[in-house]
Amino acid sequence: IVKKLQKANIPMIGPNCLGIINPHSNLNASFAPATPKKGEIAFISQSGAMIDSIIDIGLTENFGFSKIISLGNMADLDLIEFLEILEKDNETKVITIYIEGISEGRRALEAAKRITKKKPIIVIKAGKSEGTKKAVSTHTGSLAGDYQIYQAAFKQAGVIEADSVMEMFDIAKALSWQPQIKDGVAIITNGGGCGILAVDYCDQEDIKLVDLDPATIKKIDKSGVMNPAWSHRNPADILGDAGPERYQIVLNSLLEQKNIKGLLVIQTLQIMTNPIENAKFIIEAKNKFKDKAIVCSFVGGKLTKASMDLLEENKIPNYIDPHRAVKAMKFLIK
């Protein structure tokens, strides 16, 4: 079949694949159960079933796709050819990949090295252990290979390796929506516990938390809206009774400090909390400080969902767990 198609100059995807989707062209040449939202993330996968689930997650998590490509067994078109297409694709800002095995390792490495200078590539590699190698071979006919070789190749090529599917798209969402920055992060929180956890996570990820300048502290104190017991340091704990006006003054004061390049905004849901108004002030600050990265962790569910959606409709990533937010921030730092 491949020989006949190549002779007729007809490229083939698969076999054993889901198909391809281009939301920007309203093309769904697949048997996926839904068409994803438009976005700037491309997803290439050797598992068709994973694509179905990722599309469903994207519909609730507010991230969209530029292209979705199911590779299958790659009898004709392969991973490298699709990478080269996405390299030139103006609708793609970030490339994500679920991979089990790569047949032309050197060629793939050279392509990835070149592409990561322009666009981030995030990979989740399956078949890391001896126990999964037979499963990989059965699933797509790929050779899983020695995982240490893949690890070294990813590092050499500047490819980001994610530990889970959710982490891959957490990182992709941040990279597609926010600017990459130099180190220098500050935290705002209305819950001391979440703030302390975030500091722990930043320490684990080698993220530098900067000290607040005396001028920044003075500006916040002079606003007249703060509880005098606020922390006066980074993380800026604005206390559980914080209304939107506290978030507004601290957001702007911290972003005006030159060595603060990224801001993690944490909100826990308490009696005085107004999630929608807080979200509006964050969007306003983001529009004012376009070269700085803002990542949010509105910790909640049903009562917080409308504000989370509002943030993400305005391309400000939100994560319900501060750990996920810190991980995403890590990859925004050059």
Residue pairs with C-beta under 8 A, 6 or more apart in sequence:
1 12
1 75
2 12
2 75
2 76
5 11
5 12
5 76
6 76
11 76
11 77
12 75
12 76
12 77
13 19
13 20
13 69
13 70
13 71
13 72
13 76
13 77
14 70
14 71
14 72
14 73
14 74
14 75
15 72
15 73
15 75
16 48
16 72
16 73
16 140
17 48
17 70
17 71
17 72
17 73
18 30
18 31
18 32
18 48
18 49
18 51
18 52
18 70
18 72
19 28
19 29
19 30
19 31
19 32
19 70
20 27
20 29
20 30
20 67
20 68
20 69
20 70
21 27
21 28
21 29
21 30
21 32
21 35
21 36
21 55
21 65
21 67
21 68
22 66
22 67
22 68
23 35
23 36
23 37
23 38
23 39
23 64
23 65
23 66
24 38
24 66
24 91
26 35
28 35
30 51
30 68
30 70
32 51
32 52
32 55
32 68
33 52
33 55
33 56
34 55
34 56
34 59
35 55
36 55
36 58
36 59
36 64
36 65
36 68
37 58
37 59
37 62
37 63
37 64
37 65
38 64
38 65
38 66
39 58
39 63
39 64
39 65
39 66
39 176
40 64
40 66
40 91
40 92
40 93
40 94
40 176
41 63
41 64
41 65
41 66
41 92
41 93
41 94
41 95
41 96
41 169
41 172
41 173
41 176
42 65
42 66
42 67
42 68
42 69
42 86
42 89
42 92
42 94
42 95
42 96
43 51
43 54
43 65
43 67
43 68
43 69
43 96
43 97
43 98
44 69
44 71
44 79
44 82
44 83
44 86
44 95
44 96
44 97
44 98
44 99
45 51
45 54
45 68
45 69
45 70
45 71
45 97
45 98
46 71
46 72
46 98
46 99
46 100
46 101
46 126
46 139
46 140
46 142
47 70
47 98
47 100
47 126
47 139
47 140
48 70
48 72
50 98
50 165
51 68
51 70
54 165
54 169
55 65
55 68
57 166
57 169
58 64
58 65
58 169
61 169
61 173
61 312
62 308
62 309
62 312
62 313
63 169
63 172
63 173
63 176
63 312
66 86
66 89
66 91
66 92
66 93
67 86
67 89
67 91
67 92
69 82
71 77
71 78
71 79
71 82
71 140
72 140
73 140
73 141
74 103
78 103
78 104
79 97
79 99
79 102
79 108
80 104
80 107
80 108
80 111
83 95
83 108
83 111
83 112
83 115
83 121
84 111
86 92
86 95
86 115
86 119
87 111
87 114
87 115
87 118
87 119
92 119
93 119
93 175
93 176
94 119
94 120
94 121
94 122
94 172
94 175
94 176
95 115
95 119
95 120
95 121
95 122
96 121
96 122
96 123
96 168
96 169
96 172
97 121
97 122
97 123
97 124
98 123
98 124
98 126
98 165
99 123
99 124
99 125
99 126
100 125
100 126
100 127
100 136
100 139
100 140
100 142
100 144
101 127
101 136
101 140
101 142
101 143
101 144
101 145
102 108
102 142
102 145
102 150
103 142
103 143
105 145
105 149
105 153
108 153
109 153
109 156
109 157
112 121
112 153
112 154
112 157
112 158
112 159
113 156
113 157
113 158
115 121
116 157
116 158
116 159
117 158
120 160
120 171
120 172
120 175
120 331
121 157
121 158
121 159
121 160
122 159
122 160
122 161
122 162
122 168
122 171
122 172
122 175
123 154
123 159
123 160
123 161
123 162
123 168
124 161
124 162
124 163
124 164
124 165
124 168
125 147
125 150
125 154
125 161
126 132
126 136
126 144
127 133
127 135
127 136
127 142
127 144
127 145
127 147
128 144
128 147
129 147
132 144
133 144
136 142
136 143
136 144
137 143
137 144
151 161
153 159
154 160
154 161
160 171
160 331
162 168
162 171
166 324
167 324
167 327
170 317
170 319
170 324
170 327
170 328
171 327
171 328
171 331
173 317
173 328
174 293
174 295
174 317
174 328
174 329
174 331
174 332
175 331
175 332
177 315
177 316
177 317
178 293
178 294
178 295
178 315
178 316
178 317
178 332
179 290
179 291
179 292
179 293
179 332
180 293
180 332
180 333
180 334
181 261
181 262
181 291
181 292
181 293
181 332
181 333
181 334
182 261
182 333
182 334
183 207
183 208
183 261
183 333
184 208
184 210
184 259
184 260
184 261
184 262
185 202
185 207
185 208
185 209
185 210
185 260
185 261
185 262
185 263
185 264
185 329
185 333
186 209
186 210
186 212
186 234
186 235
186 236
186 254
186 257
186 260
186 262
186 263
186 264
187 195
187 198
187 199
187 202
187 209
187 234
187 235
187 236
187 263
187 264
187 265
187 266
188 235
188 236
188 238
188 247
188 250
188 251
188 254
188 263
188 264
188 265
188 266
189 195
189 198
189 235
189 236
189 237
189 238
189 266
189 267
189 268
190 237
190 238
190 239
190 240
190 242
190 246
190 247
190 266
190 267
190 268
190 270
190 273
191 237
191 240
191 266
191 267
191 268
191 270
191 299
192 237
194 266
194 268
194 297
194 299
194 322
195 231
195 235
195 237
195 266
196 235
197 322
197 323
198 235
198 264
198 266
198 297
198 322
198 325
198 326
199 209
199 235
201 322
201 323
201 326
201 327
202 209
202 326
205 326
205 327
205 329
205 330
206 330
207 326
207 329
207 330
207 333
209 234
209 235
210 234
210 257
210 259
210 260
211 233
211 234
212 232
212 233
212 234
212 236
212 254
212 257
213 257
216 253
216 254
216 256
216 257
217 232
219 253
219 256
220 226
220 230
220 236
220 249
220 250
220 253
221 228
223 249
223 253
225 243
225 245
225 246
225 249
226 238
226 246
226 249
227 238
227 239
227 241
227 242
227 246
229 239
230 236
230 237
230 238
230 239
230 246
231 237
231 238
236 250
236 254
238 246
238 247
238 250
240 268
240 270
240 272
241 270
241 272
242 272
242 273
243 272
243 274
243 277
244 274
244 277
244 278
244 280
244 281
247 265
247 267
247 278
247 281
247 282
248 281
248 284
248 285
251 263
251 265
251 281
251 282
251 285
252 285
252 288
254 260
254 263
255 263
255 285
255 288
255 289
255 292
260 292
261 292
261 293
261 333
262 292
262 293
262 294
262 295
262 329
262 332
262 333
263 292
263 293
263 294
263 295
264 295
264 296
264 297
264 322
264 325
264 326
264 329
265 282
265 294
265 295
265 296
265 297
266 296
266 297
266 298
266 299
266 322
266 325
267 273
267 275
267 278
267 296
267 297
267 298
267 299
267 300
267 304
267 307
268 299
268 300
269 275
269 299
269 300
269 303
269 304
275 298
275 300
275 303
275 304
275 306
275 307
276 306
276 307
276 310
278 298
278 307
279 298
279 307
279 308
279 310
279 311
280 310
282 294
282 296
282 311
282 316
283 310
283 311
283 314
283 316
285 294
286 294
286 314
286 316
293 329
293 332
294 316
295 316
295 317
295 319
295 325
295 328
295 329
295 332
296 311
296 316
296 317
296 318
296 319
296 325
297 318
297 319
297 320
297 321
297 322
297 324
297 325
298 304
298 307
298 308
298 311
298 318
298 320
299 320
299 321
299 322
300 308
300 320
301 320
308 318
308 320
311 317
311 318
312 318
317 325
317 328
318 325
319 325
319 328
